[in-house]
């Protein structure tokens, strides 16, 4: 007999899939699809609200197919999954409201196609988050990779497609290593289920743990730790595509899986012991190389789209580094860098997309003096960069505070260098982007009107403002967030 | 009827049906008779399957019975699994090629074809049930005879030349088998496999060189006779239905028989003694397996023709099967079970789809898949559904195969190289899957669609029949895994 929690789990997984079906079968009724597209994330949120009450119940799992003991496909919800589902739901809402308006103004032809792929990606991400074990996660992760490939093939231009295809092949290589990591986990611990809090328990075996960690790192982050973009020039991905393809489908998902693995396979305590046993400096070296590479490309990038692309890799590497640092030395606060990265990058995405929209439509393609006509967008951009630097009264400041505290207390010189490189590169980028906005340049009446239209458009601005408010609230609410995840 | 009677029926049903075929008057009736006999055989096998699961093997008491063709049989767990797969395969190709075969043959040849088809089935059943060296040799010859009989009714000169070459190899193989037969009789004074197996370790210790020579000769004989894949490489892209029929025989049926015989000889005849204790063949076999896997994976990555893709998939699976035999652990043999399933089901599906493509669009290139997709949703849907299996998604046959193989290879030793082989082969599977899906999204040009005819219904039925069997392994994954464990435990 199916319980109410299991039913809720099924409904939550079905909502994005239903949305996809609506796109396929009701494409001739644009008003209906538009309405459904907006109502579905709201429904999703309502169901999440219902699920919150069942978080501690024993029925928070559902098995669909079981091949043998521990090898099954099914769903499971815990606090980590719930937290990420809420975040996903928020990004879904933001993207739906923002992107439709964005695409309408830019007179894009393939709005429905993009929304279809986006919703399908959301469906698979939801399924990954709700995966009851590593195998379920792998199954839906494979689906997502295939989807990403077709997304890249359909929406990207030739130059970008080449990079994206290469990136997807790297993702597939990752998936193979992830598979090997799961097999190794099963061999060493005889189970791959989430929900037992550190399968290794107290049986620390340095070699086995280290092998697993290496396999998981390659299986989840090879595409980012092996900087594939070094082999390509002038990558100018559309901001919407980058957000769906790289940010949601890759960064969001892999960070979630990694946190689950730390929590349920290694256990936070076991993870800390392992990293210390291997030597934290080994990981520091790896991240330092990556952050320097990303920073150089970021600083020498030309154009908003290109900068946004390198900024993604830059911030993703930093986020990963901070997860390692915080998980090892102050595990309770490991969710702060993750959510800080997710929200600050979303805000940057919204602001830069507004700028890109303006620049594509305006006669004058310069950013000079835009602060006076795109005031709200520019202010939000300044806030976003300040948050990234950790100097605004926002979530980013809390994140940097804890990180600097750890570095200071543990005297981690290379980590301090990584943080410094990050700070300097973001500061320079912010300077390069923000300074021209304040130049006094006369704009034509048409350009001014266009800027005002974008800046006062409810869909384009309210989404950004909401994200900014949440980032600000994070300063106040970081303690309940930490308590919610209860490490 | 008891199990033993059922087994007699299984052995002799195809032979009797083959003779009856000669007396049947009409084309349509001949086909339906052959089809019904094969299906009946399949259900008979299914009927005795639970008994074999319980007892692991059913054999006649050779102490009471004299050496004879009729009585000395043994049907064990591995044998029945192989037989089920092969009879299934035979039914599928019978339906799939029905209209092509009938169109290219007159009534007389048609009758010969179905009669020989059933004789072929009789030989197959005989090979899998015989528990005696002499019987085995006899069934090998019946099998070869029926194969060449089908070849002879094709009017393709090139195919006949290839088949003549194969005939020569077959003769060499027969001589080697005969030599082994005499040698075995001289050493053991027996031709019954059970007796030989029981006394093997004792007698082999005193005749180590002779047993080693028998082993080498047997290996050579099996390889020459049952793995002639390369001989039919040239004809793999052929549109000739008889050629396709024979390619399927060489690629799937012969290979499966070859694998069964290797297992039989390695695990039951030599009892693993010579193979793993006397001489350690493990590193050599793993090296060979890795070579085969790497070669096939690289070729797969660059391949665009579905038939050749299928061929390299088969080679790849074969590489892993060799590795599984060499590793000789419970997990590796479980992996082998799934590689066999993949070999017989997924690869067969790809091959028959490629044949269909070639038949209607004169190409088996995956770049032209959109041609079929355009107007034939139901025909292409099985291919789309099979992509999960090609890309080794979790819970698919290939996934479990890779899972157990990876599990068996996670060791400090040269077995670990198999992990690299797994990575590269999985990568190539994904590349193939992506190429296939890409072709569905390819820019469509104008192309004249072939007229629909009654053959399409047979193709449709065959595709859905195979894909249903493939998907049943997912929905019954619990039972399939249990069977894999039983299979592996039995071999060990």
Interface residues (C-beta under 8 A of the other chain):
Chain A: X65 X66 X67 X68 X71 X73 X135 X136 X138 X139 X142 X143 X146 X149 X150 X153 X154 X169 X172 X173 X176 X177 X179 X180 X183 X184 X186 X187
Chain B: X391 X393 X394 X395 X400 X402 X403 X406 X407 X410 X419 X422 X423 X426 X427 X430 X431 X433 X434 X437 X438 X441 X474 X475 X477 X478 X480 X481 X482
